[in-house]
Amino acid sequence: MGTVVSLDVRDPGPVSRTRGAVDAAVDAAVAWLHEVDARFSPFRADSEIRRLDRGALTLDDCHPDVRHVLRACEDLRRATDGAFDVRGHRPDGGLDPSGFVKGWAIDEAADLLTAAGARSFAINAGGDVVVRGEAAPGRAWRIGIRDPADARRVAAVLAIRNVAVATSGLYERGAHIRDARSGVVPTAYASITVLGPTLGPVDAWATAAFALGGAGPAAVAALPDLGVLAIDHAGVARWSALVEAHLA
């Protein structure tokens, strides 16, 4: 779906596990991500999600993952009072669950690595990151949150273990996020970063919070296990207690 994904495995796991098993899991994770792209990409005319959207497939004809993803997106639509909607973010109103799919797919890839015995790794999908374990013994992974006004600068650094981080904003891709209720491109914040246990809900809530505009950070901060960092157009950053606990 136009996103570059990198995998960084630091610890292949216990001696009883072979490095070959982890290497095979990396290959399986890459294959899985290609499978997700083929099934869900809104940019491919032959993807299941595009064929479903134009009526060439029924929902019953689709892979079970499609039904799972659309149910999760519907739950998020209800939780945000419609600000997040798989039909409301694209200007043409087309079906586009990618606000949830990317994070969910990366979580599945992380599970493949964990099942193979990998204990310390990071997966970066276009700046949205899930980490497990440590970057080195006794050293957390350090994740920079870029300054939305200057790509050469970081606005904050998070020191994290076993969590996921996702950021939404308009500074790289332009007006690609809309409040699905009104079709308006949100302008309350320059970027919103969400932190939590897994990337699926974290990535989705980063998009949803940005779409909610001024109410977005408080909506995330009220949720269990999720933290939020919001940067306004003056460059002022505000964060919740959970994010503060991870600031480096």
C-alpha positions in Angstrom: 0.0 0.0 0.0 2.9 2.3 -0.8 4.6 1.9 2.7 8.2 0.8 3.2 8.5 -1.8 6.0 11.8 -2.7 7.7 12.4 -5.5 10.2 15.3 -5.3 12.7 15.9 -8.5 14.7 18.4 -8.1 17.5 18.0 -11.3 19.4 17.1 -14.5 17.7 15.9 -16.1 20.9 17.0 -18.9 23.2 19.9 -21.2 22.2 17.4 -24.0 21.7 15.9 -22.0 18.8 17.9 -21.8 15.6 18.6 -18.7 13.7 17.2 -20.4 10.7 13.8 -20.5 12.3 13.8 -16.8 12.8 15.1 -16.2 9.3 12.2 -18.3 8.0 9.8 -16.3 10.2 11.1 -13.1 8.6 10.5 -14.5 5.2 7.0 -15.5 6.3 6.3 -12.0 7.7 7.4 -10.4 4.4 5.1 -12.9 2.5 2.3 -12.1 4.8 2.6 -8.3 4.2 2.5 -8.9 0.5 -0.6 -11.0 1.0 -2.2 -8.2 3.0 -1.3 -5.7 0.2 -2.9 -7.9 -2.4 -6.1 -8.3 -0.3 -6.6 -4.8 1.1 -4.8 -2.2 -1.0 -7.1 0.6 -2.2 -4.6 1.3 -5.0 -4.9 -2.1 -6.7 -7.9 -2.7 -8.9 -7.6 -6.5 -8.3 -7.5 -6.3 -4.5 -10.4 -7.9 -2.6 -11.3 -4.6 -1.0 -11.6 -2.8 -4.4 -13.5 -5.7 -5.9 -15.9 -5.7 -2.9 -16.3 -1.9 -3.2 -17.4 -2.1 -6.9 -19.7 -5.1 -6.3 -17.5 -7.7 -8.1 -17.4 -9.6 -4.8 -19.8 -10.1 -1.9 -18.6 -9.9 1.6 -19.2 -13.7 2.0 -16.9 -14.2 -1.0 -14.1 -12.4 0.7 -11.3 -13.9 2.8 -12.3 -14.0 6.6 -9.6 -11.4 7.2 -11.7 -8.9 5.2 -14.7 -9.5 7.5 -12.5 -9.2 10.6 -11.0 -5.9 9.5 -14.3 -4.4 8.5 -15.8 -5.4 11.9 -12.9 -3.8 13.7 -13.3 -0.6 11.6 -17.0 -0.5 12.4 -16.2 -0.7 16.1 -13.8 2.2 15.7 -16.5 4.2 13.7 -18.9 3.8 16.7 -16.2 4.7 19.2 -15.4 7.9 17.4 -19.0 8.9 16.7 -18.3 8.5 13.0 -15.1 10.6 12.7 -13.2 7.4 11.6 -15.1 5.7 8.8 -13.7 3.4 6.1 -15.8 5.3 3.6 -15.3 8.8 4.8 -11.5 9.4 4.5 -11.0 9.3 0.8 -12.4 12.1 -1.3 -14.2 9.7 -3.7 -15.9 7.9 -0.8 -14.3 4.6 -1.7 -13.9 1.7 0.8 -10.5 2.2 2.4 -9.7 0.4 5.7 -6.0 1.1 5.5 -6.2 3.3 8.6 -6.5 0.0 10.6 -5.1 -2.6 8.2 -1.4 -1.5 8.3 -1.1 -1.7 12.1 -3.1 -4.9 12.3 -0.9 -6.5 9.6 2.3 -5.4 11.4 1.0 -6.9 14.7 0.5 -10.2 12.8 4.0 -10.1 11.4 5.4 -9.5 15.0 3.5 -12.5 16.2 5.2 -14.6 13.5 8.6 -13.5 14.7 7.7 -14.1 18.4 6.4 -17.6 17.6 9.7 -18.4 16.0 11.6 -17.4 19.1 12.7 -13.8 18.4 12.7 -11.8 21.6 14.1 -8.4 20.6 13.0 -6.8 17.3 11.5 -3.7 15.8 9.2 -3.5 12.8 8.9 0.0 11.2 6.1 0.6 8.7 6.5 4.0 7.3 7.3 5.5 10.7 4.7 3.5 12.6 6.6 1.1 14.9 6.1 -2.0 17.0 9.0 -3.2 19.2 9.5 -6.2 21.4 12.2 -6.6 24.0 15.2 -4.3 23.9 17.5 -2.8 21.3 20.4 -4.1 23.4 20.6 -5.7 26.9 19.5 -3.0 29.3 18.7 -0.5 26.6 15.3 0.4 25.4 14.4 1.1 21.8 14.6 4.9 21.1 11.9 6.2 18.7 12.1 9.8 17.4 8.9 11.7 16.8 9.7 14.1 14.0 9.0 17.8 14.1 6.1 18.2 11.7 7.5 21.5 10.6 11.0 20.3 10.0 12.0 16.8 8.8 15.6 17.4 10.1 14.5 17.7 13.7 12.8 15.5 16.3 10.2 16.9 18.6 10.5 14.2 21.2 12.2 10.8 21.7 10.5 7.8 23.3 12.3 5.0 25.1 10.1 2.0 24.7 10.0 -1.8 25.3 7.1 -4.1 24.1 4.9 -1.3 22.8 3.8 0.3 19.5 3.9 3.9 18.3 2.0 5.5 15.4 1.8 9.1 14.2 -0.8 10.8 12.0 -0.4 14.2 10.3 -0.6 15.9 6.9 3.0 17.0 6.6 4.2 14.2 4.3 1.1 13.1 2.3 -1.0 16.3 2.2 -4.7 16.3 2.9 -5.2 12.5 3.1 -7.1 12.5 6.4 -10.6 13.8 6.7 -13.3 13.9 9.4 -15.6 11.3 7.9 -18.6 13.1 9.4 -18.1 16.4 7.5 -15.4 15.6 4.9 -13.3 18.4 6.4 -9.5 18.0 6.6 -8.6 18.5 10.3 -6.3 21.4 11.1 -6.4 21.5 14.9 -3.0 19.8 15.2 0.2 19.4 13.1 0.6 15.8 14.3 -0.8 13.3 16.8 1.2 10.3 18.1 -0.4 7.4 19.9 1.4 4.8 22.1 0.0 1.5 23.3 0.5 -2.3 23.5 -0.2 -3.2 19.8 0.0 -1.3 16.5 -3.5 -2.1 15.2 -5.5 0.0 17.6 -2.6 2.5 18.1 -2.4 3.2 14.3 -6.2 3.4 14.0 -6.5 5.7 17.0 -3.8 8.0 15.7 -5.8 8.5 12.5 -9.1 8.8 14.4 -7.6 11.3 16.9 -6.3 13.4 14.1 -9.7 13.2 12.4 -11.5 14.3 15.6 -9.5 17.5 15.6 -9.4 19.4 18.9 -11.2 16.7 20.7 -8.8 14.0 19.5 -6.1 13.9 22.2 -8.6 13.8 25.1 -10.5 11.0 23.4 -7.3 8.9 23.3 -6.1 9.8 26.8 -9.4 8.5 28.2 -8.8 5.1 26.7 -7.1 2.4 28.8 -3.5 1.5 27.8 -3.2 4.3 25.2 -1.1 7.4 25.5 -1.1 10.4 23.2 1.3 13.2 22.2 -0.1 16.1 20.2 1.9 18.8 18.5 0.2 22.0 17.5 1.1 24.3 14.6 3.2 26.5 16.8 5.4 23.5 17.6 4.1 23.1 21.2 3.9 19.5 22.3 1.5 18.2 24.9 1.3 14.6 26.2 -0.6 12.3 28.5 0.9 10.6 31.5 1.5 7.3 29.7 3.6 9.0 27.1 5.5 11.1 29.7 6.6 7.8 31.3 8.3 6.9 28.1 10.0 10.2 27.2 13.7 9.8 26.9 
